[in-house]
Amino acid sequence: MRPTGLPGTADARRSAGRVLGQRQQGRAPCGVWGVGRIAAPPEPGAPGEAWTAPLDLTILDEPLRVRREVLRADPRLAGAEVLRQPQAANPSYLTVAQFEALRAYLPRDGGT
């Protein structure tokens, strides 16, 4: 189980809004919105192509999402790559200790 996200989604929505002249409604809170597990062994792609692996991803119900402020306030997580370099490309990584600290905030039943 590891946090995951969809790179660039928010930027694409903001750009589309500007192009269409729509008013921007603000940003959704940053933080951990979902958890996933690799659902099967990875498989190699065609020569020169990337490997792929199916992901079983659960988007957490809103009250179960872990806000960035909570993560940043936890000294075990304050040094996490995603907090130090928030504009870096996905995936970002956690140390084993950081992952264990994050798990304390996540629901044990998958979050739905």
C-alpha positions in Angstrom: 0.0 0.0 0.0 1.4 3.4 -0.9 0.0 6.8 -1.6 -0.5 7.7 -5.2 -1.8 10.5 -7.3 -2.6 11.6 -10.8 0.1 13.8 -12.0 -0.9 17.0 -13.7 -4.7 16.6 -13.2 -5.1 19.9 -11.2 -3.0 21.8 -13.7 -4.9 20.6 -16.6 -8.2 21.6 -15.0 -6.9 25.1 -14.2 -5.6 25.5 -17.7 -8.9 24.4 -19.2 -10.8 26.9 -17.0 -8.6 29.8 -18.2 -9.0 28.8 -21.8 -12.8 28.6 -21.5 -13.1 31.7 -19.4 -14.6 29.9 -16.4 -14.1 31.2 -13.0 -11.7 29.1 -10.9 -13.3 27.7 -7.7 -10.1 27.2 -5.8 -8.1 24.1 -5.0 -9.1 20.9 -3.3 -7.1 20.3 -0.1 -3.7 18.7 -0.7 -2.8 15.4 1.1 -3.3 11.7 0.8 -6.5 11.0 -1.1 -6.1 7.3 -1.9 -4.1 4.2 -1.3 -3.2 1.4 -3.7 -1.7 -1.9 -3.9 0.0 -3.6 -6.8 -2.7 -6.1 -7.8 -0.6 -8.6 -9.8 3.1 -9.1 -10.8 4.5 -6.5 -13.1 4.8 -7.5 -16.8 7.4 -6.2 -19.3 6.2 -4.2 -22.2 7.3 -4.7 -25.8 11.0 -4.1 -26.4 11.8 -0.5 -25.5 8.5 -0.1 -23.7 7.8 0.3 -20.0 6.8 -2.4 -17.6 3.2 -2.3 -16.4 1.4 -3.5 -13.3 -2.3 -3.3 -12.4 -3.0 -1.1 -9.4 -5.9 -1.7 -7.0 -6.6 2.0 -6.0 -9.1 3.1 -3.4 -10.0 6.8 -3.2 -10.6 7.6 0.4 -13.9 9.0 1.5 -13.4 12.7 2.2 -13.3 12.5 6.0 -10.6 9.8 5.9 -8.2 11.8 3.6 -5.0 12.9 5.3 -4.4 16.7 4.9 -1.0 18.0 4.1 -1.0 20.1 7.2 -1.3 16.9 9.3 1.5 15.2 7.5 3.8 18.2 7.8 3.1 18.5 11.5 4.2 15.0 12.2 8.0 15.0 12.7 8.2 11.5 11.3 6.8 12.7 8.0 8.0 16.3 7.8 11.1 15.3 5.7 9.1 13.2 3.2 10.1 13.8 -0.4 6.6 14.9 -1.4 6.7 17.7 1.2 10.2 18.8 0.5 9.7 18.8 -3.3 6.0 19.2 -3.9 6.4 20.0 -7.6 8.5 16.9 -8.3 7.1 14.2 -10.7 5.2 11.2 -9.4 5.9 8.8 -8.0 7.4 10.1 -4.8 8.9 7.8 -2.3 8.7 7.3 1.5 11.3 5.6 3.7 10.2 2.5 5.6 9.9 4.6 8.7 7.9 7.3 6.9 5.5 4.7 5.4 4.9 3.2 8.9 4.1 6.7 10.2 1.7 7.4 7.4 -0.1 4.1 7.9 -1.1 5.3 11.4 -3.3 7.9 9.7 -4.9 5.6 7.1 -8.0 3.5 7.7 -7.3 -0.2 8.1 -10.4 -1.3 6.0 -9.6 0.5 2.8 -11.3 3.7 3.5 -14.8 3.4 2.0 
